[in-house]
């Protein structure tokens, strides 16, 4: 009898131990997001800020207990951020490496010249057995060149529409500043985003708003001498100079403009230059420049997210804010789609995330509601900011979309 009781107690203890291990294992389950972007090179600030924003959003969720999985388990989010150096080949290599691991989704890239060929290696249409493309969801925070998500049904973007923002900006300027009649453009000709923003957007929408385009000057992303381009600007005598360039060359150009005494009535900048990097590099020279953006700390949510990101040594702008928002959107999708985050459900979970993102028709941005399109793009709220006393200040808030 005593021996029988001892055997029962031993069996009970073993069962309890196994149950404890099962619970502990469930509690230790994690959800992995992989971020990637430019952490080196001329545009390294984009990747560094997106990484900080991603970490801040993950920390905010984990501090509240994590994300709820399909079986009721709470899981913490873990993340890593890889450098693609704003290079297409490296971006493709990075994503193949991420997809071969245990990440459920990737957030990135920073650069459109990476996103476009990268989306091309993904399966174009979900369920097409004849297409051997990569079946892995990518949710872009920063690469902003128009229309890229339509390349693959595994590609999603949370970036604003520059066509919409600059069309609105030039129409508003025509009314608010009727003395402005002519525009001259400057463009980083070798950078996909800058080139598209000038040739396919600003140069197209400005005449439709009633402006005469007087010409354009071109330079490269790594250029440091802009004397000839600024001489062309000076000769054009345009009321508005629109600079489709990132912070490094924007600062180089405006400093050369000051040296040559070129003083247009207004400067218009590239969305990507509405950043702290621009103000740190040439605040005095860009004072007054007007730029449309999908982020400014104008709501309690935006202020809080900016403060959280600063703790991780980054700053929020229209690109890195996308990374923060993407993490929050992915939490919603994981919970609504019943993701399990188990080793044997990896591909099924990736498919659930893809399907969940595709279902979305509206999301919360940090400054208001954003709509989702059938082509997996975002229609984000936006505003116009201008540089004033080394700060970005809201100049105008267009009506919501």
Buried (B, 14 or more C-beta within 10 A) or exposed (E): EEEEEEEEEEEEEEEEEEEEEEEEEBEEBBBBBBBBBBBEBBBBBBBBBBBBBBBBBBBBBBEEEBBBBBEEBBBBBBBBBBBBBBBBEBBBBBBEEBBEEBBBBBBBBBBBBBBBEBBBBBBBEBEEEEBEBBBBBBBBBBBBBBBBBBBBBBBBBBBBBBBBBBBBBBBBBBEEBEEBBBBBBBBBBBBBBBBBBBBBBBBBBBEEBBBEBBBBBBBEBEBEEBEEBBBBBBEBEBBBBBBBBBBBBBBBBBBBBBEBEBEBBBBBBBBBBBBBBBBEBBBEBBBEBBBBBBBBBBEEBBBBBBEBBEEBEBBBBBBBBBBBBBBBBBBBBBBEBBBBBBEEBBEEBBBBBBBBBBEBEEBEBBBBEBBBEEBBBBBBBBBBBBBEEEEBEEBBBBEEB
